[in-house]
């Protein structure tokens, strides 16, 4: 009796396990059916949305083809030309592939360089270089609009003389003399309360060698101003050299100018 009851219990447990297995399989089948049903529903909705657009597109294409009098012979001719020149197209695509491969290799190398260039440009922008360049462009524009073609031609004809004059004017002796003259003029401004020197005081100052040297320089400058305006660049250079010698305090030059 005991063995028969135990056998019945085992069969019942086995039957429960089978039922559980079948229930799980049925649940999986039901889930798969639901998923398939949802997918069919989505495809149906997509088809219902796309079909009107596709029909409208086909209608538009047909209308354009009818308006442009599309000829299939032209399409066939184009396809025939492409097939016939396939070798030429392939020869063109070869360098393009090489360039694409080169770009892929250079790209990682160019990234740090571009980043460094951007940082440098940002630094220059913060320091005001680009704003100064814009202002300089405005200055150049003003110069260009202020001079005519004839003025530019005259400038080109006299550029050598201008450069020689600038060269002489930028000598240390000339710049030092101009600097001292500027300081003196600033110290003796017209607004000062100093008395006007008398003629005796001026004659007394003529005893000073520096005053006589200054007078010699002034007379030499006046002589250069009153000379012929057709003096060439060499004569201008020699006269500027004489003035430079005066600025250095050469007594011989002082005597020559005084004579």
Rosetta silent file (secondary structure, phi, psi, omega in degrees, C-alpha in Angstrom):
SEQUENCE: XXXXXXXXXXXXXXXXXXXXXXXXXXXXXXXXXXXXXXXXXXXXXXXXXXXXXXXXXXXXXXXXXXXXXXXXXXXXXXXXXXXXXXXXXXXXXXXXXXXXXXXXXXXXXXXXXXXXXXXXXXXXXXXXXXXXXXXXXXXXXXXXXXXXXXXXXXXXXXXXXXXXXXXXXXXXXXXXXXXXXXXXXXXXXXXXXXXXXXXXXXXXXXXXXXXXXXXXXXXXXXXXXXXXXXXXXXXXXXXXXXXXXXXXXXXXXXXXXXX
SCORE:     score description
SCORE:     0.000 S_00000001
   1 L     0.000  -42.457 -179.398    0.000    0.000    0.000 S_00000001
   2 H   -63.908  -40.648 -178.808    2.796    2.332    0.909 S_00000001
   3 H   -67.649  -36.483  179.459    4.583    1.696   -2.355 S_00000001
   4 H   -66.834  -40.841  178.485    1.406    2.290   -4.384 S_00000001
   5 H   -65.316  -40.168  179.178    0.795    5.638   -2.672 S_00000001
   6 H   -64.131  -38.221  179.729    4.377    6.722   -3.219 S_00000001
   7 H   -65.491  -39.619  179.479    4.115    5.861   -6.910 S_00000001
   8 H   -64.556  -40.696  179.015    0.921    7.912   -7.252 S_00000001
   9 H   -63.113  -40.877  179.453    2.585   10.916   -5.596 S_00000001
  10 H   -64.550  -42.749  178.871    5.554   10.687   -7.954 S_00000001
  11 H   -64.032  -37.436  178.236    3.307   10.524  -10.992 S_00000001
  12 H   -65.247  -41.418  178.949    1.354   13.526   -9.714 S_00000001
  13 H   -65.243  -40.018  178.686    4.546   15.553   -9.220 S_00000001
  14 H   -64.786  -39.576  178.566    5.767   14.595  -12.688 S_00000001
  15 H   -64.867  -38.013  177.250    2.421   15.596  -14.149 S_00000001
  16 H   -63.224  -41.301  179.374    2.619   18.991  -12.386 S_00000001
  17 H   -63.142  -41.583  178.976    6.104   19.576  -13.804 S_00000001
  18 H   -63.518  -42.238  179.094    4.897   18.771  -17.309 S_00000001
  19 H   -62.872  -39.658  178.094    1.947   21.094  -16.893 S_00000001
  20 H   -64.482  -39.927  179.534    4.278   23.877  -15.706 S_00000001
  21 H   -64.438  -44.723  179.452    6.542   23.296  -18.678 S_00000001
  22 H   -63.363  -39.059  179.003    3.623   23.362  -21.082 S_00000001
  23 H   -62.954  -41.695  178.090    2.302   26.542  -19.426 S_00000001
  24 H   -63.478  -42.775  178.990    5.693   28.249  -19.848 S_00000001
  25 H   -63.763  -41.167  177.909    5.909   27.230  -23.493 S_00000001
  26 H   -62.923  -37.787  178.226    2.376   28.471  -24.103 S_00000001
  27 H   -64.698  -40.874  177.570    3.292   31.807  -22.456 S_00000001
  28 H   -63.659  -42.000  179.242    6.327   32.139  -24.729 S_00000001
  29 H   -63.730  -41.097  179.707    4.206   31.307  -27.777 S_00000001
  30 H   -64.973  -39.879  177.833    1.597   33.842  -26.697 S_00000001
  31 H   -64.113  -41.250  179.017    4.306   36.498  -26.184 S_00000001
  32 H   -64.362  -40.360  177.324    5.798   35.785  -29.607 S_00000001
  33 H   -63.234  -39.801  178.232    2.369   36.046  -31.197 S_00000001
  34 H   -64.015  -40.982  179.361    1.796   39.374  -29.459 S_00000001
  35 H   -64.798  -44.023  177.949    5.127   40.699  -30.700 S_00000001
  36 H   -62.590  -39.458  178.223    4.377   39.599  -34.230 S_00000001
  37 H   -62.744  -42.159  179.053    0.925   41.187  -33.993 S_00000001
  38 H   -65.408  -40.913  178.924    2.491   44.475  -32.791 S_00000001
  39 H   -64.107  -43.215  177.384    5.073   44.406  -35.596 S_00000001
  40 H   -61.642  -37.261  178.636    2.368   43.794  -38.207 S_00000001
  41 H   -65.501  -42.393  179.150    0.407   46.654  -36.705 S_00000001
  42 H   -64.867  -43.345  179.107    3.403   48.986  -36.903 S_00000001
  43 H   -62.877  -37.295  178.198    4.150   47.971  -40.486 S_00000001
  44 H   -64.487  -43.051  177.858    0.521   48.532  -41.372 S_00000001
  45 H   -63.835  -41.886  178.510    0.601   52.002  -39.849 S_00000001
  46 H   -62.978  -42.269  179.225    3.863   52.776  -41.645 S_00000001
  47 H   -64.152  -40.169  178.750    2.447   51.565  -44.941 S_00000001
  48 H   -65.724  -29.959  177.907   -0.673   53.640  -44.442 S_00000001
  49 H   -80.814  -34.770 -174.047    1.505   56.714  -43.795 S_00000001
  50 H   -83.450  -34.178 -175.237    3.993   56.094  -46.590 S_00000001
  51 H   -56.959  -44.981  177.311    1.653   55.057  -49.359 S_00000001
  52 H   -61.516  -38.498  178.508    0.074   58.519  -49.813 S_00000001
  53 H   -65.947  -41.821  179.118    3.523   60.076  -49.910 S_00000001
  54 H   -63.897  -42.965  177.955    4.769   57.496  -52.397 S_00000001
  55 H   -62.098  -41.701  178.645    1.720   58.000  -54.597 S_00000001
  56 H   -64.937  -40.619  178.826    2.193   61.779  -54.477 S_00000001
  57 H   -63.448  -45.155  178.961    5.906   61.408  -55.303 S_00000001
  58 H   -62.009  -39.655  177.890    5.169   59.134  -58.246 S_00000001
  59 H   -62.858  -42.956  179.858    2.548   61.568  -59.478 S_00000001
  60 H   -64.577  -42.850  179.711    5.014   64.470  -59.216 S_00000001
  61 H   -63.451  -43.586  179.849    7.759   62.529  -60.991 S_00000001
  62 H   -62.584  -40.847  179.446    5.399   61.494  -63.765 S_00000001
  63 H   -62.796  -46.090  179.663    4.223   65.063  -64.195 S_00000001
  64 H   -63.695  -40.896  179.160    7.788   66.401  -64.420 S_00000001
  65 H   -63.454  -38.865  177.998    8.782   63.693  -66.871 S_00000001
  66 H   -67.746  -38.684 -179.759    5.820   64.536  -69.051 S_00000001
  67 H   -68.858  -38.254 -178.165    6.585   68.274  -68.880 S_00000001
  68 L   -84.885    0.897 -179.615   10.286   67.794  -69.679 S_00000001
  69 L    53.663   54.679 -176.907    9.531   65.361  -72.488 S_00000001
  70 L   -63.323  136.416 -178.837   11.814   62.764  -70.948 S_00000001
  71 L  -119.510  121.859  179.787   13.298   60.408  -73.478 S_00000001
  72 H   -67.651  -21.140  176.979   14.457   56.969  -72.406 S_00000001
  73 H   -65.160  -35.840  177.006   16.810   56.924  -75.366 S_00000001
  74 H   -65.178  -39.610  178.206   18.796   59.727  -73.712 S_00000001
  75 H   -65.083  -41.137  178.159   19.023   57.675  -70.531 S_00000001
  76 H   -64.760  -38.664  178.744   20.205   54.664  -72.483 S_00000001
  77 H   -65.190  -40.210  177.895   22.775   56.823  -74.276 S_00000001
  78 H   -64.236  -43.801  178.241   24.047   58.152  -70.953 S_00000001
  79 H   -62.407  -40.052  178.159   24.330   54.640  -69.522 S_00000001
  80 H   -63.659  -39.686  178.953   26.157   53.518  -72.680 S_00000001
  81 H   -66.140  -38.857  178.241   28.606   56.458  -72.355 S_00000001
  82 H   -64.239  -43.164  179.006   29.259   55.595  -68.698 S_00000001
  83 H   -65.654  -40.305 -177.866   29.949   51.974  -69.544 S_00000001
  84 H   -67.436  -33.013 -178.837   32.151   52.940  -72.482 S_00000001
  85 L  -104.263   28.328 -179.773   34.212   55.356  -70.348 S_00000001
  86 H   -61.843  -36.197  179.649   34.389   53.139  -67.293 S_00000001
  87 H   -65.131  -39.033  178.768   38.192   53.005  -67.567 S_00000001
  88 H   -65.574  -43.142  178.527   38.407   56.790  -67.559 S_00000001
  89 H   -63.107  -39.087  178.514   36.147   56.989  -64.525 S_00000001
  90 H   -64.948  -38.478  177.572   38.237   54.358  -62.788 S_00000001
  91 H   -65.986  -30.468  176.251   41.415   56.341  -63.518 S_00000001
  92 H   -74.489  -36.595 -177.964   39.773   59.390  -61.930 S_00000001
  93 H   -71.720  -25.456  179.473   38.638   57.458  -58.890 S_00000001
  94 H   -59.007  -55.367  177.168   42.147   56.126  -58.252 S_00000001
  95 H   -60.090  -32.704  177.760   43.665   59.506  -57.237 S_00000001
  96 H   -64.799  -39.750  177.145   40.537   60.258  -55.221 S_00000001
  97 H   -64.480  -40.876  179.087   41.037   57.064  -53.227 S_00000001
  98 H   -62.772  -43.152  179.470   44.678   57.966  -52.661 S_00000001
  99 H   -65.224  -37.413  178.213   43.703   61.443  -51.494 S_00000001
 100 H   -65.307  -42.414  177.926   41.064   59.996  -49.170 S_00000001
 101 H   -64.875  -40.055  177.952   43.603   57.601  -47.664 S_00000001
 102 H   -63.676  -39.657  178.233   46.115   60.444  -47.297 S_00000001
 103 H   -64.396  -37.419  177.850   43.466   62.588  -45.585 S_00000001
 104 H   -65.524  -34.459  179.755   42.740   59.758  -43.145 S_00000001
 105 H   -77.470  -37.837 -176.764   46.442   59.522  -42.280 S_00000001
 106 H   -79.047  -27.248 -176.910   47.045   63.273  -42.063 S_00000001
 107 H   -50.836  -53.139  179.065   43.839   64.008  -40.141 S_00000001
 108 H   -62.323  -28.499  179.381   45.111   62.845  -36.730 S_00000001
 109 H   -77.811  -30.921 -177.980   48.369   64.733  -37.311 S_00000001
 110 H   -77.853  -23.257 -176.889   46.629   67.941  -38.337 S_00000001
 111 H   -59.169  -49.526  177.338   44.345   68.049  -35.311 S_00000001
 112 H   -62.666  -36.679 -179.383   47.066   69.198  -32.824 S_00000001
 113 H   -65.946  -42.618  178.863   48.419   71.692  -35.371 S_00000001
 114 H   -65.117  -39.467  178.725   44.983   73.199  -35.976 S_00000001
 115 H   -64.198  -42.854  177.969   44.342   73.355  -32.234 S_00000001
 116 H   -64.275  -39.108  178.578   47.681   75.112  -31.659 S_00000001
 117 H   -64.424  -41.226  178.735   46.934   77.532  -34.507 S_00000001
 118 H   -63.883  -40.886  178.069   43.525   78.355  -33.036 S_00000001
 119 H   -63.890  -40.444  179.209   45.070   78.988  -29.627 S_00000001
 120 H   -65.614  -41.646  178.645   47.712   81.244  -31.168 S_00000001
 121 H   -65.100  -38.912  177.971   45.093   83.185  -33.127 S_00000001
 122 H   -64.483  -39.383  177.992   42.976   83.572  -29.988 S_00000001
 123 H   -63.901  -43.456  178.493   46.020   84.881  -28.105 S_00000001
 124 H   -64.158  -36.238  178.188   46.781   87.383  -30.872 S_00000001
 125 H   -66.522  -40.203  177.750   43.150   88.476  -30.867 S_00000001
 126 H   -64.902  -34.392  179.573   43.237   89.029  -27.101 S_00000001
 127 L   -79.815   -5.539  173.445   46.413   91.117  -27.455 S_00000001
 128 L    91.728   15.486 -178.677   44.681   93.301  -30.051 S_00000001
 129 H   -65.016  -44.278 -174.805   46.602   92.361  -33.192 S_00000001
 130 H   -69.990  -35.861  176.121   43.529   91.916  -35.358 S_00000001
 131 H   -64.948  -38.649  176.868   41.948   95.172  -34.197 S_00000001
 132 H   -65.118  -37.564  179.506   45.203   96.979  -35.042 S_00000001
 133 H   -65.213  -40.608  177.504   45.228   95.329  -38.457 S_00000001
 134 H   -62.702  -41.474  176.596   41.682   96.498  -39.088 S_00000001
 135 H   -64.095  -38.797  178.844   42.685  100.025  -38.112 S_00000001
 136 H   -64.695  -37.090  176.929   45.744   99.779  -40.375 S_00000001
 137 H   -63.365  -38.619  175.868   43.516   98.714  -43.255 S_00000001
 138 H   -63.442  -39.193  177.747   41.424  101.820  -42.623 S_00000001
 139 H   -63.919  -44.745  178.475   44.561  103.967  -42.715 S_00000001
 140 H   -61.346  -39.528  178.780   45.652  102.390  -45.997 S_00000001
 141 H   -63.319  -41.373  177.552   42.172  102.982  -47.395 S_00000001
 142 H   -63.041  -40.165  179.010   42.349  106.643  -46.418 S_00000001
 143 H   -65.014  -43.797 -177.848   45.761  106.983  -48.072 S_00000001
 144 H   -64.345  -41.657 -178.432   44.569  105.285  -51.260 S_00000001
 145 H   -76.224  -16.295 -177.825   41.449  107.434  -51.510 S_00000001
 146 H   -90.120  -16.281 -177.847   43.379  110.630  -50.745 S_00000001
 147 L  -113.975  140.708  176.878   45.953  110.310  -53.534 S_00000001
 148 L   -88.914  175.160  178.185   45.322  110.315  -57.248 S_00000001
 149 H   -63.566  -35.778  178.534   47.160  108.270  -59.861 S_00000001
 150 H   -65.829  -39.798  177.490   49.310  111.291  -60.703 S_00000001
 151 H   -62.426  -41.797  179.299   50.292  111.682  -57.047 S_00000001
 152 H   -64.901  -38.155  178.604   51.304  108.027  -56.883 S_00000001
 153 H   -64.375  -43.861  177.870   53.349  108.430  -60.089 S_00000001
 154 H   -63.912  -37.687  177.053   55.149  111.453  -58.644 S_00000001
 155 H   -62.063  -41.753  177.888   55.770  109.516  -55.450 S_00000001
 156 H   -65.005  -35.704  179.791   57.331  106.699  -57.464 S_00000001
 157 H   -68.880  -29.810 -175.820   59.543  109.150  -59.333 S_00000001
 158 L  -109.361   16.115 -175.275   60.844  110.686  -56.104 S_00000001
 159 H   -65.644  -34.772 -179.728   60.926  107.598  -53.907 S_00000001
 160 H   -65.542  -45.244  179.198   64.748  107.419  -53.976 S_00000001
 161 H   -63.592  -39.025  179.781   65.084  111.040  -52.852 S_00000001
 162 H   -64.793  -43.607 -179.347   62.463  110.495  -50.140 S_00000001
 163 H   -66.437  -38.726  177.229   64.244  107.405  -48.815 S_00000001
 164 H   -64.056  -40.881  178.216   67.600  109.192  -48.800 S_00000001
 165 H   -63.591  -44.413  178.428   66.057  112.105  -46.895 S_00000001
 166 H   -63.392  -38.787  178.794   64.460  109.759  -44.369 S_00000001
 167 H   -61.182  -43.760  179.680   67.762  107.922  -44.015 S_00000001
 168 H   -69.222  -36.453 -178.843   69.587  111.146  -43.215 S_00000001
 169 H   -69.246  -24.730 -178.669   66.835  112.331  -40.866 S_00000001
 170 L   -92.032    9.681  174.899   67.024  109.109  -38.857 S_00000001
 171 L   -66.373  146.280 -177.960   70.731  109.450  -38.107 S_00000001
 172 H   -57.009  -36.203 -178.275   71.427  109.510  -34.350 S_00000001
 173 H   -66.521  -44.242 -179.643   72.956  112.966  -34.536 S_00000001
 174 H   -65.755  -43.252 -179.603   69.921  114.484  -36.307 S_00000001
 175 H   -64.666  -38.099  176.851   67.471  112.756  -33.982 S_00000001
 176 H   -64.508  -41.534  178.697   69.437  113.919  -30.953 S_00000001
 177 H   -62.877  -42.976  178.572   69.455  117.513  -32.228 S_00000001
 178 H   -64.684  -38.106  178.132   65.682  117.398  -32.821 S_00000001
 179 H   -63.781  -42.898  178.686   65.139  115.921  -29.382 S_00000001
 180 H   -65.186  -38.957  178.970   67.147  118.665  -27.709 S_00000001
 181 H   -64.681  -38.516  179.400   65.283  121.325  -29.705 S_00000001
 182 H   -65.818  -41.272  178.796   61.935  119.831  -28.654 S_00000001
 183 H   -63.440  -42.142 -179.610   62.942  119.804  -24.982 S_00000001
 184 H   -64.373  -42.948  178.860   64.084  123.434  -25.208 S_00000001
 185 H   -64.475  -35.013  177.968   60.859  124.538  -26.884 S_00000001
 186 H   -70.721  -36.500  178.834   58.805  122.780  -24.213 S_00000001
 187 H   -69.314  -36.643 -179.217   60.792  124.402  -21.414 S_00000001
 188 L  -104.440   65.604 -178.711   60.391  127.855  -22.970 S_00000001
 189 L   -74.918  156.996  179.567   56.683  127.713  -23.747 S_00000001
 190 L   -63.989  -21.896 -178.303   54.808  130.894  -24.827 S_00000001
 191 L   -81.282   -6.081 -178.166   52.756  130.760  -21.615 S_00000001
 192 L   -72.221  157.098 -178.033   55.802  131.207  -19.393 S_00000001
 193 L   -92.622   14.556 -178.604   56.328  134.508  -17.529 S_00000001
 194 L   -67.544  145.956 -178.397   59.985  134.854  -18.562 S_00000001
 195 L   -76.039  152.194  176.869   61.023  138.320  -19.754 S_00000001
 196 L   -72.191  125.736 -177.623   61.908  139.005  -23.357 S_00000001
 197 L   -66.857  144.755  179.234   65.742  139.130  -23.607 S_00000001
 198 L   -79.957  171.225  178.856   67.229  142.471  -24.591 S_00000001
 199 H   -64.018  -36.326  178.985   69.549  143.041  -27.546 S_00000001
 200 H   -65.368  -39.380  179.287   72.544  143.283  -25.147 S_00000001
 201 H   -65.231  -37.929  177.821   71.606  139.918  -23.640 S_00000001
 202 H   -66.311  -41.885  177.608   71.400  138.395  -27.095 S_00000001
 203 H   -64.318  -33.566  177.702   74.812  139.808  -28.050 S_00000001
 204 H   -66.107  -36.999  178.981   76.179  138.443  -24.812 S_00000001
 205 H   -68.749  -21.536  178.424   74.895  134.981  -25.690 S_00000001
 206 L   -66.402  -16.202  176.975   76.795  135.196  -28.990 S_00000001
 207 L   -72.850  -19.292 -178.341   79.991  134.739  -26.989 S_00000001
 208 L   -74.022  125.563  179.048   78.872  131.190  -26.194 S_00000001
 209 H   -58.788  -35.637 -179.966   80.474  128.704  -28.649 S_00000001
 210 H   -65.200  -36.233  177.683   77.361  126.541  -28.548 S_00000001
 211 H   -66.602  -43.894  178.622   75.230  129.499  -29.609 S_00000001
 212 H   -63.035  -38.763  177.886   77.574  130.271  -32.492 S_00000001
 213 H   -64.396  -41.164  177.233   77.493  126.637  -33.507 S_00000001
 214 H   -63.029  -39.605  176.533   73.702  126.710  -33.440 S_00000001
 215 H   -62.832  -39.288  178.433   73.708  129.854  -35.553 S_00000001
 216 H   -62.798  -41.724  177.624   75.993  128.119  -38.044 S_00000001
 217 H   -64.005  -40.093  179.656   73.568  125.190  -38.251 S_00000001
 218 H   -65.029  -43.254  178.621   70.651  127.572  -38.732 S_00000001
 219 H   -64.645  -37.410  178.090   72.454  129.445  -41.513 S_00000001
 220 H   -65.494  -38.253  177.691   73.361  126.146  -43.189 S_00000001
 221 H   -65.756  -42.176  178.699   69.724  125.093  -43.043 S_00000001
 222 H   -64.459  -36.627  178.286   68.596  128.415  -44.516 S_00000001
 223 H   -66.107  -38.808  178.262   71.154  128.069  -47.287 S_00000001
 224 H   -66.056  -38.020  179.397   69.838  124.590  -48.112 S_00000001
 225 H   -67.054  -38.460 -178.218   66.281  125.891  -48.188 S_00000001
 226 H   -82.780   -3.482 -178.904   67.232  128.758  -50.495 S_00000001
 227 L   -76.043  174.515 -177.434   69.253  126.578  -52.862 S_00000001
 228 L   -63.685  135.966 -178.602   68.006  125.316  -56.224 S_00000001
 229 L   -74.195   -8.377 -179.711   65.131  122.839  -55.863 S_00000001
 230 L   -91.054   19.820  179.792   66.578  120.662  -58.632 S_00000001
 231 L   -66.063  135.512 -177.932   69.390  119.410  -56.389 S_00000001
 232 L   -79.594  177.093 -176.138   69.901  115.729  -56.931 S_00000001
 233 H   -63.920  -33.156 -179.860   69.932  113.050  -54.260 S_00000001
 234 H   -65.757  -42.398  178.815   73.737  113.042  -53.946 S_00000001
 235 H   -65.269  -39.674  176.837   73.879  116.761  -53.168 S_00000001
 236 H   -61.111  -40.126  179.161   71.096  116.355  -50.629 S_00000001
 237 H   -64.763  -39.995  179.687   73.053  113.540  -49.034 S_00000001
 238 H   -66.948  -40.197  178.736   76.219  115.628  -48.862 S_00000001
 239 H   -65.555  -38.778  177.523   74.363  118.551  -47.316 S_00000001
 240 H   -65.727  -35.435  177.324   72.755  116.229  -44.798 S_00000001
 241 H   -64.755  -40.046  177.528   76.198  114.822  -43.986 S_00000001
 242 H   -61.714  -40.872  178.645   77.485  118.340  -43.357 S_00000001
 243 H   -66.812  -33.950  177.543   74.563  118.969  -40.991 S_00000001
 244 H   -66.170  -38.379  177.095   75.309  115.685  -39.249 S_00000001
 245 H   -64.565  -37.318  176.398   78.932  116.783  -38.755 S_00000001
 246 H   -63.000  -39.368 -179.007   77.654  120.017  -37.263 S_00000001
 247 H   -65.476  -29.535  178.503   75.449  118.033  -34.879 S_00000001
 248 H   -81.720   -7.729  177.191   78.513  116.076  -33.692 S_00000001
 249 L    86.136   38.325  178.815   80.340  119.315  -32.989 S_00000001
 250 L   -81.068  114.832 -177.704   82.994  119.283  -35.730 S_00000001
 251 H   -63.153  -34.932 -179.547   84.800  122.659  -35.530 S_00000001
 252 H   -62.591  -39.985  177.380   86.003  122.448  -39.113 S_00000001
 253 H   -66.213  -36.734  176.888   82.459  122.145  -40.340 S_00000001
 254 H   -60.330  -44.402 -177.903   81.484  125.111  -38.175 S_00000001
 255 H   -66.345  -37.360 -179.425   84.190  127.232  -39.742 S_00000001
 256 H   -66.313  -39.461 -178.735   83.228  126.177  -43.261 S_00000001
 257 H   -72.189  -37.043  179.286   79.614  127.042  -42.706 S_00000001
 258 H   -65.834  -39.847  177.930   80.398  130.346  -41.074 S_00000001
 259 L   -61.344    0.000    0.000   82.617  131.320  -44.004 S_00000001
